[in-house]
């Protein structure tokens, strides 16, 4: 079960990083338009 939890945490952290990167891209695009 420990291994499953570690994999789950890695997937969640990776997903958060992807979401953060997308958010930064959107903010940059908005700043460029302004």
VMD Tcl script that draws the C-alpha trace (Angstrom):
set ca {
  {0.00 0.00 0.00}
  {2.90 2.35 0.72}
  {4.13 2.07 -2.88}
  {0.61 2.92 -4.14}
  {0.49 6.01 -1.92}
  {3.92 7.15 -3.18}
  {2.81 6.74 -6.81}
  {-0.42 8.64 -6.05}
  {1.49 11.51 -4.42}
  {3.88 11.69 -7.40}
  {0.95 11.82 -9.85}
  {-0.79 14.52 -7.79}
  {2.38 16.63 -7.52}
  {2.98 16.24 -11.27}
  {-0.61 17.28 -12.01}
  {-0.26 20.35 -9.78}
  {2.96 21.33 -11.59}
  {1.22 21.01 -14.98}
  {-1.75 23.10 -13.77}
  {0.63 25.75 -12.38}
  {2.54 25.87 -15.68}
  {-0.71 26.28 -17.67}
  {-1.85 29.04 -15.28}
  {1.46 30.90 -15.74}
  {1.13 30.60 -19.54}
  {-2.42 32.03 -19.42}
  {-1.30 34.92 -17.18}
  {1.59 35.71 -19.52}
  {-0.74 35.72 -22.53}
  {-3.16 38.07 -20.73}
  {-0.29 40.39 -19.79}
  {0.92 40.43 -23.42}
  {-2.59 41.29 -24.69}
  {-2.83 44.14 -22.20}
}
mol new
graphics top color blue
foreach p $ca { graphics top sphere $p radius 0.5 }
foreach p [lrange $ca 0 end-1] q [lrange $ca 1 end] { graphics top cylinder $p $q radius 0.2 }
display resetview
